[in-house]
């Protein structure tokens, strides 16, 4: 009996990790355009969820008859049902000026806080709140607050001291504060899956379409009928599966992988706190994650990983494997970023014409070799081929005679 799960967590591992990487890059490159940070939050809604917002609306227009319309970056509703205007500036904003006892809010920050005050004043008028409710179907009956995201931590403490002396109605978060919140939540939610005993497989491969389900990787205990596997169905979508006895639980990816183009695949599997988990990233520029969890007693791991099929030799695959690395534990986040970067750079920028053609047969990789690339497979490695068209013909050959013709 198989159970197919397609539910996605509101805060997923991929979404929060991708947001951390993207925000680090934004902070390091320091773009001057505020629109870059607005686009970042729109592309990574997990950031606002981590900051306590349940719903949010970008660029609402606050109409004015006497002055220019006001357009804040976001309006958000917190998990407690309160509304807050979110205004974004850049990390380069200087928060304070002066030294020692003369520290005061910078002119630039004061200007941004005055802008936030204007939003509060707009919503203080009953006719404006009624207009907003009619146009946006958002009923803001309580006094609205504002959140300003700007600057870096170097000035944060002095800015907060200056705000105590000159209170404003807005709260301020620096971009370091936002990044810290993301990293704390990533560690809190998913840190237990790092450095755990298990198996992590990173592959660069080109998969060819087949009318049959193809199994890329299987690892576990064949004797006990407990194992995890990653498959490609005939629509070229990825299926992550945990099998235990006569039952299995699986999740199918929303999007298909690229056909006949190099892709990267990251697979992690272990048992943590009595739950088996299988985690898969796939894609190149747009990555999708698949997670499978189930209550479990025992171990899904063994000393053997089968590449190119399952333990029975069924569901064989047609693909060219460019490179593979297998580790004996789940790498931590920073190590995974390094490996991810290496593999994705190879896929996007590298020459992926070489590889090992898998012709509907599986190869066993022993745990002693869970540390290197395909060249470390010794006598178990498949025959290397260098011609892309020849690789495809070998991978798709349906008989020994066809294979001999290609060879």
C-alpha positions in Angstrom: 0.0 0.0 0.0 1.4 3.4 -1.0 0.6 6.7 0.5 1.3 9.8 -1.7 1.8 13.0 0.2 1.8 16.4 -1.5 1.4 18.8 1.5 4.0 21.5 1.8 5.0 23.2 5.1 4.5 26.9 5.3 8.1 27.4 6.3 10.0 24.8 4.3 13.7 24.0 4.6 14.4 25.1 1.0 12.6 28.4 1.3 14.4 29.4 4.5 17.8 28.3 3.3 17.4 30.0 -0.1 16.3 33.2 1.7 19.4 33.1 4.0 21.7 32.8 0.9 19.9 35.5 -1.0 19.9 38.0 1.9 23.6 37.3 2.6 24.3 38.1 -1.0 22.2 41.3 -0.9 23.9 42.5 2.2 27.4 41.8 0.8 26.8 43.5 -2.5 25.0 46.5 -1.0 22.8 47.5 -3.9 21.6 51.1 -3.7 18.2 50.5 -5.1 15.4 49.9 -2.5 13.5 48.0 -5.2 16.1 45.2 -4.9 15.1 44.6 -1.3 11.4 44.9 -2.1 11.8 42.2 -4.8 13.7 40.1 -2.3 10.9 40.0 0.2 8.3 39.4 -2.6 10.4 36.5 -3.9 11.0 35.1 -0.3 7.8 35.5 1.7 9.3 33.2 4.3 11.2 36.2 5.6 8.1 38.0 6.7 6.7 34.8 8.1 9.8 34.5 10.3 9.3 38.1 11.4 5.9 37.2 12.7 3.6 38.1 9.8 0.8 35.7 8.8 -0.4 37.6 5.7 1.1 40.6 3.8 0.2 42.8 0.8 2.8 44.6 -1.3 2.6 48.2 -2.4 -0.9 49.3 -1.1 -1.9 52.7 -2.2 -3.0 55.2 0.5 -5.1 57.8 -1.5 -5.0 61.4 -0.6 -7.0 64.3 -2.0 -4.7 67.1 -0.8 -1.3 65.5 -1.2 0.5 62.8 -3.2 -0.6 59.3 -2.6 1.4 57.3 -0.1 2.7 53.8 -1.1 4.3 51.8 1.7 6.3 48.7 0.7 4.0 46.2 2.6 1.2 46.0 5.0 1.3 42.8 7.1 -1.0 41.1 9.6 0.7 39.5 12.5 -0.1 36.1 14.0 -1.9 38.0 16.7 -4.2 39.8 14.2 -2.5 43.2 14.4 -1.6 45.2 11.3 1.8 46.8 10.7 3.2 48.8 7.8 6.6 47.5 6.6 8.9 50.0 5.1 12.2 49.0 3.5 15.3 51.0 3.0 18.9 49.8 2.3 21.6 48.4 4.6 23.7 51.4 3.7 21.4 53.8 5.7 23.3 55.4 8.5 21.3 55.1 11.7 23.0 57.7 13.9 25.3 60.7 13.7 27.6 62.2 16.2 29.9 60.6 18.8 29.7 59.7 22.5 27.2 61.7 24.4 26.1 63.6 21.3 24.8 60.6 19.5 21.5 61.3 17.8 19.4 59.7 15.0 20.9 60.5 11.6 19.1 62.9 9.3 18.5 60.1 6.8 16.9 57.8 9.4 14.8 60.7 10.8 13.4 61.3 7.3 12.4 57.7 6.9 10.8 57.6 10.4 8.8 60.7 9.4 7.6 58.9 6.4 6.4 56.1 8.7 4.7 58.7 10.9 2.8 59.9 7.8 1.4 56.4 7.3 0.2 56.3 10.9 -1.5 59.7 10.5 -3.2 58.5 7.3 -4.8 55.5 9.1 -5.7 57.6 12.1 -8.5 59.2 10.0 -11.7 57.1 10.1 -12.6 58.0 6.4 -9.3 56.7 5.3 -9.7 53.4 7.1 -13.1 53.0 5.6 -11.8 53.7 2.1 -8.9 51.2 2.6 -11.4 48.5 3.9 -13.6 49.0 0.8 -10.7 48.8 -1.7 -8.5 46.2 -0.1 -11.0 44.2 2.0 -8.7 44.6 5.0 -10.4 46.0 8.1 -7.9 47.9 10.1 -9.8 49.0 13.2 -7.0 49.1 15.7 -4.1 51.6 15.6 -1.6 50.6 13.0 2.1 50.2 13.8 5.1 50.6 11.5 8.3 48.5 11.0 11.3 50.1 9.4 14.0 47.8 8.1 17.2 49.6 7.4 20.9 49.8 8.2 23.4 47.4 9.8 24.1 46.3 13.4 27.2 48.6 13.7 24.8 51.5 14.6 21.9 49.5 16.1 22.6 49.9 19.8 23.3 53.6 19.6 20.2 54.1 17.4 18.1 52.4 20.1 19.6 54.5 22.8 18.8 57.6 20.8 15.2 56.4 20.3 14.8 56.0 24.0 15.6 59.7 24.4 13.4 60.7 21.4 10.7 58.1 21.2 9.1 57.4 17.8 6.1 55.2 16.9 8.0 53.0 14.6 10.2 50.0 15.5 13.5 49.5 13.7 15.1 46.2 12.5 18.5 46.2 10.8 19.3 43.8 8.0 21.5 41.9 10.4 18.5 41.5 12.7 16.5 40.0 9.8 19.3 37.7 8.8 19.8 36.5 12.5 16.1 35.8 12.7 16.2 33.7 9.5 19.3 31.8 10.7 17.9 31.2 14.2 14.7 29.8 12.7 16.6 27.6 10.2 18.7 26.2 13.0 15.7 25.8 15.3 13.5 24.0 12.7 16.0 22.0 10.7 19.3 22.0 12.7 18.7 18.5 14.0 19.0 17.2 10.5 22.6 18.5 10.3 25.7 16.4 11.1 23.4 13.4 11.8 24.5 9.9 10.9 22.9 9.0 7.6 23.6 9.3 3.9 23.9 12.4 1.7 24.2 12.0 -2.1 25.0 14.9 -4.5 24.7 14.0 -8.2 25.2 15.8 -11.4 23.4 13.9 -14.2 21.4 14.0 -17.5 18.2 12.0 -17.5 16.4 10.7 -20.6 12.7 10.2 -20.8 11.4 6.7 -20.4 7.9 5.1 -20.6 8.8 3.3 -17.3 9.5 4.7 -13.8 13.3 4.9 -13.3 15.1 4.5 -10.0 18.1 6.8 -9.6 19.3 5.8 -6.1 18.3 3.2 -3.5 19.8 2.7 0.0 18.7 0.8 3.0 18.2 -2.8 4.1 17.0 -5.2 1.4 16.7 -8.1 3.8 14.3 -6.2 6.1 12.5 -4.5 3.2 13.4 -1.0 4.6 14.9 1.5 2.3 14.7 4.9 0.7 14.8 5.6 -3.0 14.6 8.5 -5.5 12.8 7.9 -8.8 11.9 9.7 -12.1 8.4 8.9 -13.4 7.4 9.0 -17.1 6.4 12.7 -16.8 10.0 13.4 -15.7 8.9 14.4 -12.1 11.0 13.3 -9.1 9.5 10.9 -6.6 11.0 10.5 -3.1 10.0 7.3 -1.5 10.5 5.5 1.9 9.6 1.8 1.8 9.0 -0.4 4.9 7.8 -3.9 4.3 4.8 -4.0 2.0 4.0 -0.3 2.5 5.6 2.9 1.2 5.2 6.6 1.6 6.2 9.0 -1.2 6.0 12.6 -2.4 6.1 13.6 -6.1 7.7 16.9 -7.1 5.4 19.7 -8.5 7.6 20.3 -11.5 9.5 18.0 -13.9 13.2 18.0 -14.2 14.9 19.2 -17.3 14.9 16.6 -20.0 18.3 15.7 -21.6 20.0 18.6 -19.8 22.4 18.4 -16.9 20.8 18.8 -13.5 21.9 18.6 -9.9 20.3 16.5 -7.3 20.9 16.6 -3.5 19.5 13.7 -1.5 19.7 13.3 2.3 18.3 10.4 4.4 18.4 9.5 8.1 16.4 8.7 11.2 16.0 11.4 13.7 13.9 11.2 16.9 12.0 8.1 15.7 11.2 9.6 12.3 12.7 8.5 9.0 13.2 11.4 6.6 14.2 11.7 3.0 15.0 15.2 1.7 15.6 15.9 -2.0 16.5 19.1 -3.8 16.4 19.2 -7.6 16.8 21.8 -10.3 19.3 24.2 -11.6 18.2 27.9 -11.5 14.9 27.2 -9.9 15.2 24.6 -7.1 12.4 22.5 -5.7 12.5 20.5 -2.5 10.7 17.3 -1.6 10.4 16.0 2.0 9.1 12.7 3.2 8.7 11.9 6.9 7.3 8.9 8.7 7.3 7.4 12.2 10.0 4.8 12.2 11.9 2.3 14.4 15.3 1.1 13.2 17.6 2.4 10.5 17.0 3.1 6.8 20.7 2.9 6.1 23.1 0.1 5.2 26.6 -0.4 3.8 25.3 -0.4 0.3 23.9 2.3 -1.9 22.6 1.2 -5.3 22.9 3.8 -8.1 20.8 3.3 -11.2 18.1 1.0 -9.9 16.6 -0.7 -6.9 17.7 -3.7 -4.9 15.7 -6.1 -7.2 17.2 -4.7 -10.4 13.8 -3.4 -11.3 12.9 0.1 -12.4 16.2 0.6 -14.1 17.3 4.1 -15.3 18.5 5.7 -18.5 20.8 8.5 -17.6 24.4 9.8 -17.8 26.0 10.4 -14.5 28.5 13.2 -14.7 29.6 13.2 -11.1 28.5 11.9 -7.7 29.6 12.4 -4.1 28.3 10.3 -1.2 28.9 11.1 2.4 28.3 9.0 5.6 26.5 11.9 7.4 24.2 14.8 6.7 26.5 17.8 6.1 25.8 21.0 8.0 24.3 24.0 6.2 27.6 25.8 5.4 29.2 22.7 4.1 26.2 21.9 2.0 26.3 25.4 0.5 29.8 24.8 -0.6 29.0 21.5 -2.2 25.9 22.9 -3.8 27.9 25.8 -5.3 30.4 23.4 -6.7 27.8 21.1 -8.3 25.6 23.9 -9.6 28.6 25.7 -11.1 29.6 22.5 -12.9 26.1 22.1 -14.2 25.5 25.6 -15.3 29.1 26.6 -16.4 30.9 23.3 -16.8 31.4 21.0 -19.7 29.0 18.1 -19.0 29.6 16.0 -22.2 31.5 13.3 -20.3 29.9 10.8 -18.0 29.1 7.2 -17.1 26.2 5.9 -19.1 23.7 3.8 -17.1 22.2 1.1 -19.4 19.3 -0.3 -17.4 21.5 -1.9 -14.8 22.5 -0.9 -11.3 25.9 -0.4 -9.7 26.6 -0.9 -6.0 28.6 1.6 -4.1 30.0 0.4 -0.8 30.0 2.5 2.4 33.8 2.6 2.4 33.6 4.7 -0.7 31.1 7.2 0.6 33.5 10.1 0.3 34.6 10.6 -3.3 33.5 11.1 -6.8 32.7 8.5 -9.5 36.4 7.8 -10.1 36.5 6.2 -6.6 34.1 3.5 -7.4 36.9 1.2 -8.4 35.7 -2.1 -9.9 32.0 -1.1 -9.4 32.1 2.0 -11.6 30.3 1.9 -14.9 32.1 2.2 -18.2 33.0 5.8 -19.0 31.8 7.3 -22.3 32.8 10.7 -23.7 30.4 11.2 -26.6 27.0 12.8 -25.7 25.0 11.2 -28.5 26.7 7.9 -27.8 25.9 8.2 -24.1 22.2 8.8 -24.9 22.1 5.7 -27.2 23.7 3.5 -24.6 21.4 4.8 -21.9 18.3 4.1 -24.0 19.4 0.8 -25.5 16.8 -1.9 -24.9 18.7 -5.0 -25.8 22.2 -6.3 -25.6 22.3 -6.3 -29.5 21.5 -2.6 -29.5 24.2 -1.9 -27.0 26.7 -3.9 -29.0 25.8 -1.8 -32.1 26.5 1.4 -30.2 29.7 0.1 -28.7 
